[in-house]
Amino acid sequence: MKPLFLVNLLTLLPSIAALILASEVAIANPTINRNQIINIQPFNLVRLGYQGYFQDQGIPGYGAFHSAAQNRRVTATKLIESAIEKGRLSPDALNNQDYVDAVET
């Protein structure tokens, strides 16, 4: 009975993860209403940065993102500010040291 439960759980995990991701990653709307700001989890913010979501704000994507982060050309603060600018994150995130630390990590 236990192995069957684990198999079912492992089968469902990708679907659950996709639903969570879909709730956080929406197509950018240039006319964002500040009441509709989406708060992104730190891991997903970094992932969006890596995938090039903030390229129009000077943050490179993919391998260049990794290199820029290592060389401190992309910082947690810059990534958070870019998300705020796009209406994807509340400005309060900059004042939340736990959030900044999680993005930095």
C-alpha positions in Angstrom: 0.0 0.0 0.0 2.8 2.5 0.9 4.7 2.1 -2.5 1.4 2.8 -4.4 0.8 6.0 -2.4 4.4 7.2 -3.2 3.9 6.4 -6.9 0.6 8.3 -7.0 2.2 11.2 -5.1 5.2 11.3 -7.4 2.8 11.3 -10.4 0.9 14.3 -9.0 3.8 16.5 -8.0 4.5 17.9 -11.4 0.9 18.8 -11.9 0.7 20.5 -8.5 4.0 22.4 -9.2 2.6 23.5 -12.6 -0.6 24.9 -10.9 1.4 26.8 -8.4 3.7 28.2 -11.1 0.8 29.2 -13.3 -0.8 31.1 -10.4 2.4 33.2 -10.1 3.6 33.6 -13.6 1.2 35.6 -15.7 1.7 37.4 -19.0 2.9 41.0 -18.3 0.3 43.6 -18.8 1.7 47.1 -19.6 -1.4 48.7 -17.9 -1.1 47.0 -14.6 -3.4 48.2 -11.9 -1.4 48.5 -8.7 -4.2 46.6 -6.9 -3.4 43.6 -9.1 0.2 43.2 -8.2 1.3 39.6 -8.0 3.8 38.6 -5.3 6.3 36.1 -6.6 8.2 33.7 -4.4 11.9 34.5 -4.3 12.9 31.3 -6.1 10.4 32.0 -8.9 11.7 35.6 -9.2 15.2 34.4 -9.8 13.9 31.8 -12.2 12.1 34.5 -14.2 15.3 36.5 -14.2 17.2 33.5 -15.5 14.6 32.9 -18.2 15.0 36.5 -19.5 11.8 38.0 -18.3 13.6 41.2 -17.2 15.8 41.6 -20.3 14.0 44.8 -21.2 15.3 46.2 -17.9 18.9 45.3 -18.5 19.0 42.0 -16.8 20.4 39.3 -19.1 18.9 35.9 -19.4 20.2 32.3 -19.2 24.0 31.8 -19.2 24.5 35.6 -19.2 22.3 35.9 -16.1 24.3 33.3 -14.3 27.6 35.1 -15.2 26.2 38.6 -14.3 25.0 37.3 -10.9 28.4 35.8 -10.1 30.1 39.1 -11.1 27.5 41.1 -9.1 26.2 43.0 -12.1 22.8 41.5 -11.2 22.0 41.7 -7.6 19.0 40.7 -5.5 18.0 44.4 -5.2 18.2 45.0 -8.9 16.1 41.9 -9.6 13.5 42.9 -7.0 13.4 46.5 -8.4 12.9 45.1 -11.9 9.9 43.0 -10.7 8.4 46.0 -8.9 8.8 48.1 -12.1 6.9 45.5 -14.1 4.2 45.3 -11.5 5.0 41.7 -10.5 6.0 42.5 -7.0 5.0 44.8 -4.2 7.4 47.6 -3.4 7.3 46.3 0.2 9.6 43.5 -0.9 12.6 45.8 -0.9 12.0 46.4 2.8 11.6 42.7 3.7 15.1 41.6 4.5 14.1 37.9 4.6 12.8 38.3 1.0 16.0 40.1 -0.2 18.1 37.4 1.5 16.1 34.6 -0.1 16.6 36.1 -3.6 20.3 36.6 -2.9 20.6 33.0 -1.9 
